[in-house]
Amino acid sequence: MRINTEKLAALTALPDEKMWAQIREIASGHGISLPEKCPDSKTMSDIRSAASGGAKINLAEAIRVINRYKKGES
């Protein structure tokens, strides 16, 4: 999978609510259902940090954070 770093940077620059809406839209396009309610600011910061590491993007960590949120563990 090729990651468009410009789009990823634009995504992570959005305010939490808008970023979460975009993440939900992307996930939905891949058959993944995420809660409508935006995670707390700590969880969003963790997602943003994992996804904005430049050459060291850690999407696996971003997925782990989102999965914890889905399970109510955030």
GUPAKE-369601 format. One record per residue (C-alpha): x, z, y; residue number from 1. Coordinates in steps of 0.001 Angstrom, whole numbers. Layout:
N
ATOM     east       up    north  num
ATOM        X        Z        Y  NUM
...
This chain:
74
ATOM     east       up    north  num
ATOM        0        0        0    1
ATOM     1399     -998     3362    2
ATOM      812     1446     6210    3
ATOM      253      107     9687    4
ATOM     2200     2684    11677    5
ATOM      709     1555    14996    6
ATOM    -2833     2135    13732    7
ATOM    -1805     5435    12199    8
ATOM     -257     6542    15498    9
ATOM    -3443     5562    17334   10
ATOM    -5527     7487    14796   11
ATOM    -3469    10666    15073   12
ATOM    -3561    10464    18885   13
ATOM    -7365    10775    18902   14
ATOM    -9119    14077    19624   15
ATOM   -10023    16017    16460   16
ATOM   -13708    14975    16320   17
ATOM   -12932    11284    16776   18
ATOM   -10012    11383    14369   19
ATOM   -12191    13037    11712   20
ATOM   -14934    10439    12243   21
ATOM   -12364     7677    11688   22
ATOM   -10953     9390     8601   23
ATOM   -14495     9706     7200   24
ATOM   -15159     6025     7899   25
ATOM   -11929     4948     6190   26
ATOM   -12599     7224     3207   27
ATOM   -16174     5980     2915   28
ATOM   -14902     2408     2743   29
ATOM   -12970     3465     -351   30
ATOM   -15902     5272    -1964   31
ATOM   -14791     8771     -926   32
ATOM   -17320    11105      635   33
ATOM   -16028    13672     3121   34
ATOM   -18021    16407     4896   35
ATOM   -19516    15378     8216   36
ATOM   -18412    18578     9933   37
ATOM   -14983    18284    11485   38
ATOM   -12431    20717    10023   39
ATOM   -11088    23524    12183   40
ATOM    -8240    22771    14563   41
ATOM    -5596    24199    12161   42
ATOM    -6701    21853     9371   43
ATOM    -6798    18887    11755   44
ATOM    -3329    19807    12984   45
ATOM    -2106    19895     9378   46
ATOM    -3636    16458     8700   47
ATOM    -2188    15062    11929   48
ATOM     1244    16488    11129   49
ATOM     1258    15055     7605   50
ATOM      129    11641     8828   51
ATOM     2361    11318    11878   52
ATOM     5783    11910    10413   53
ATOM     7043     8447    11340   54
ATOM     9304     7224     8558   55
ATOM     8508    10373     6600   56
ATOM     4725     9986     6496   57
ATOM     3367    12320     3844   58
ATOM      -50    10945     2968   59
ATOM      -87    12981     -242   60
ATOM       55    16149     1864   61
ATOM    -2701    14836     4143   62
ATOM    -4856    14229     1058   63
ATOM    -4133    17766     -223   64
ATOM    -5207    19238     3137   65
ATOM    -8420    17193     3133   66
ATOM    -9171    18173     -470   67
ATOM    -8713    21875      376   68
ATOM   -11154    21396     3262   69
ATOM   -13670    19678      980   70
ATOM   -13474    22645    -1408   71
ATOM   -13906    25112     1465   72
ATOM   -10416    26504     1107   73
ATOM    -9113    25712     4574   74
